[in-house]
Amino acid sequence: MALLKCPECEHNVADKAVACPHCGYPMNSPTSTKPRIRNGKPTKLPNGCRALG
């Protein structure tokens, strides 16, 4: 397991992590400018916060 720097908060994150556990920044998925909405409701980020949008 290697550690990477989160581009958002610069904390160390495992290379296998889906998102930064500190700020919720998506690590291994393509970035999108669309808000995270499912079934008309904003979804929660992996850290439990609601996505802004």
N, CA and C of each residue as an Amber inpcrd file, in Angstrom:
protein
   159
   0.8430000  -1.1740000   0.0000000   0.0000000   0.0000000   0.0000000
   0.8910000   1.2400000   0.0000000   0.6170000   2.1310000  -0.8980000
   1.3610000   3.3820000  -0.9780000   0.4680000   4.5310000  -0.5030000
   1.0990000   5.5800000  -0.0440000   0.3590000   6.7600000   0.3840000
   0.5220000   7.8620000  -0.6520000  -0.5720000   8.5280000  -0.9280000
  -0.5910000   9.6530000  -1.8560000  -1.0110000  10.8990000  -1.0990000
  -0.6790000  12.0590000  -1.6290000  -1.1390000  13.3240000  -1.0510000
  -2.4700000  13.6880000  -1.6750000  -3.4330000  14.0340000  -0.8580000
  -4.7180000  14.5060000  -1.3580000  -4.5030000  15.8790000  -1.9930000
  -4.9600000  16.0850000  -3.2390000  -4.7720000  17.3880000  -3.8700000
  -5.5950000  18.5000000  -3.2260000  -6.6150000  18.1290000  -2.4720000
  -7.4800000  19.1270000  -1.8370000  -6.9230000  19.5810000  -0.4900000
  -6.6420000  18.6280000   0.4240000  -6.2330000  18.9960000   1.7840000
  -4.7820000  18.6190000   2.1000000  -4.1290000  17.8990000   1.2020000
  -2.7280000  17.5040000   1.3090000  -2.4330000  16.5370000   2.4550000
  -3.4370000  15.8330000   2.9540000  -3.2170000  14.7670000   3.9320000
  -2.8200000  13.5040000   3.1850000  -2.1840000  12.5650000   3.8740000
  -1.8150000  11.2930000   3.2610000  -3.0450000  10.4100000   3.1280000
  -3.1780000   9.7870000   1.9470000  -4.3190000   8.9250000   1.6510000
  -3.7920000   7.6510000   1.0020000  -4.3430000   6.4990000   1.3600000
  -3.9420000   5.2390000   0.7490000  -4.2670000   5.2490000  -0.7380000
  -3.4060000   4.6230000  -1.5310000  -3.6220000   4.6100000  -2.9810000
  -4.8710000   3.8280000  -3.3790000  -5.3750000   2.9630000  -2.5240000
  -6.5830000   2.1840000  -2.8070000  -7.8540000   2.8980000  -2.3520000
  -7.7320000   4.0330000  -1.6700000  -8.8920000   4.7460000  -1.1490000
  -9.7210000   5.3380000  -2.2840000 -11.0330000   5.2740000  -2.1290000
 -11.9440000   5.8530000  -3.1080000 -11.9760000   7.3680000  -2.9480000
 -11.9000000   7.8270000  -1.7010000 -11.9410000   9.2560000  -1.4100000
 -11.0670000   9.5450000  -0.1950000 -10.6560000  10.7830000  -0.0580000
  -9.8670000  11.2030000   1.0990000 -10.7310000  11.0950000   2.3580000
 -10.2630000  10.4000000   3.3990000 -11.0600000  10.2760000   4.6200000
 -11.1750000  11.5890000   5.3850000 -10.3060000  12.5350000   5.1060000
 -10.3410000  13.8090000   5.8170000 -11.3190000  14.7990000   5.1940000
 -11.2390000  14.9770000   3.8540000 -12.0770000  15.9970000   3.2070000
 -13.1000000  15.4370000   2.2270000 -12.9870000  14.1330000   1.8620000
 -13.9530000  13.5280000   0.9650000 -13.6480000  13.6980000  -0.5100000
 -12.4810000  14.2640000  -0.8440000 -12.1160000  14.4700000  -2.2380000
 -11.9950000  13.1130000  -2.9410000 -12.6750000  12.9220000  -4.0880000
 -12.5820000  11.6330000  -4.7860000 -11.1720000  11.3920000  -5.3060000
 -10.6010000  10.2370000  -4.9990000  -9.2050000   9.9570000  -5.3370000
  -9.0360000   9.1620000  -6.6240000  -9.8210000   8.1190000  -6.8320000
  -9.6050000   7.2320000  -7.9700000 -10.7090000   7.3020000  -9.0090000
 -11.4710000   8.3720000  -9.0220000 -12.5320000   8.4860000 -10.0090000
 -12.3100000   9.7630000 -10.8140000 -12.7760000   9.7800000 -12.0510000
 -12.6160000  10.9930000 -12.8470000 -13.4030000  12.1350000 -12.2190000
 -12.8240000  13.3030000 -12.2200000 -13.5050000  14.4400000 -11.6260000
 -14.6130000  14.9160000 -12.5450000 -15.6490000  15.3950000 -11.9700000
 -16.7990000  15.8520000 -12.7200000 -17.2400000  17.2010000 -12.1690000
 -17.7490000  18.0520000 -13.0310000 -18.2560000  19.3440000 -12.5820000
 -19.7300000  19.2630000 -12.2260000 -20.3670000  18.1110000 -12.5100000
 -21.7800000  17.9500000 -12.1910000 -21.9320000  17.6710000 -10.6980000
 -22.9700000  18.2350000 -10.0610000 -23.1990000  17.9280000  -8.6460000
 -23.6190000  16.4740000  -8.4800000 -23.3480000  15.9380000  -7.3160000
 -23.6920000  14.5470000  -7.0280000 -25.1650000  14.4880000  -6.6420000
 -26.0150000  14.1220000  -7.5920000 -27.4570000  14.0430000  -7.3220000
 -27.9640000  12.6810000  -7.7740000 -28.7010000  12.0350000  -6.9040000
 -29.3090000  10.7490000  -7.2110000 -30.7590000  10.8160000  -6.7600000
 -31.6720000  10.4650000  -7.6430000 -33.1110000  10.4890000  -7.3540000
 -33.5790000  11.8690000  -6.9070000 -32.9820000  12.9240000  -7.4650000
 -33.3920000  14.2820000  -7.1510000 -32.8680000  14.8250000  -5.8400000
 -32.0870000  14.0290000  -5.1070000 -31.5610000  14.4670000  -3.8190000
 -30.0310000  14.4650000  -3.8740000 -29.3780000  15.4700000  -3.2780000
 -27.9080000  15.4410000  -3.2170000 -27.4400000  14.2230000  -2.4230000
 -26.4110000  13.5600000  -2.9170000 -25.8790000  12.4070000  -2.1920000
 -24.8370000  12.8720000  -1.1810000 -24.5180000  11.9990000  -0.2710000
 -23.4910000  12.3180000   0.7190000 -22.1250000  11.9100000   0.2010000
 -21.1260000  12.6680000   0.5660000 -19.7540000  12.3340000   0.2350000
 -19.2990000  11.1800000   1.1120000 -18.1980000  10.5160000   0.7540000
 -17.7230000   9.3900000   1.5640000 -17.4330000   9.7610000   3.0210000
 -17.1610000  11.0510000   3.3040000 -16.8840000  11.4430000   4.6840000
 -18.1680000  11.8020000   5.4460000 -19.3480000  11.6400000   4.7990000
 -20.6200000  11.8680000   5.4670000 -21.2170000  13.2360000   5.2560000
 -20.4780000  14.1590000   4.6540000 -20.9890000  15.5010000   4.3920000
 -21.8250000  15.4830000   3.1030000 -22.7550000  16.4090000   3.0050000
 -23.5320000  16.5150000   1.7760000 -22.7490000  17.2310000   0.7090000
 -22.9120000  16.7900000  -0.5190000 -22.2550000  17.4420000  -1.6570000
 -22.9490000  18.7620000  -1.9270000 -22.1680000  19.7670000  -2.2430000
 -22.7380000  21.0660000  -2.5920000 -23.1410000  21.0410000  -4.0480000
 -24.2050000  21.6960000  -4.3730000 -24.5900000  21.6870000  -5.7700000
 -25.7920000  22.3750000  -6.0670000
